[in-house]
Amino acid sequence: MATETKASATDVGAQRVRLDGQSDLARIALQERQLVFSAFDEETAWRIGNRLRTLATERGLSVVIDVRRLAQQLFYAALPGTTSDNPEWVRRKSNVVFRFHRSSYAVGLDLDQKQSSVEARGLPTADYASHGGSFPIRVQNAGLVAAVAVSGLPQRADHELVVEALCAELKQDYESLRLSSAP
């Protein structure tokens, strides 16, 4: 007697998440290639941070916003409704950007697909969080110079808010770079 095997709902859900993650990873790679600055300084950091603050305030979002170089915070704002955990999240997400030179969301998706973690890479979770919300600031012919981070929303939304602000700053079309509809 032949037996028929049906994929469980859990298996199908896991496969959908993997496919969505692959799609997001491809789009994030495009974002990281396109969202590159010709120059970056304290004024640029202020404009990006202030743009994020304006977007969040207009939308009633409770987020912490952080723009930093490796050892220097350039912009910081904590909006109403955030907690003392949010500054730690932006620090830990930005550490991932500086370590891997990729957005924290891309690193998290990649590690998930490999069934790995920052801990498995020998990095303490007290200092590294591979959750969406921090994005590398790259300068042409210089590489990674800073990171911009948001914490307070679901990780994919944190990531997208940062990308939207960077698109506006760089005069890029956000609709052509945004992630597909939420998985």
C-alpha angles and dihedrals in degrees: 000000000000118000122214119216119209123194111244120239088249092055092048091047092049091049091050091050090050091050092046089048091051090050091048091047091054092048093046090052088055091048091051091050094047102040098071125135127223088214137358130198141146092286091054090049090051093050092049093046093045091048089052091048091051093049091048094045093048090051096043093241122163103220143140115227123202132177115183148160115223094277103012131069109217102177134013133173131167113196125206113285097033122122137218088263094065097072089053091051093053090047093049093044091049090050087059090053092050092046099046102023089228134098113280090238092055091048091050093048091047092049091047091052089050090046088238138118142204087262090057087054089057096256121132115239087220086072106024131053119178093200125122121270110076122086130187119249106215129185122206111260091004106064126206112011105154147352133233118207141184128191130184106066131072107292096254091051091048088054094047094049090055092047091049091054093046091050090053092048093048094040092241124148105258093196091061093049104037121110116261119265113304113283 
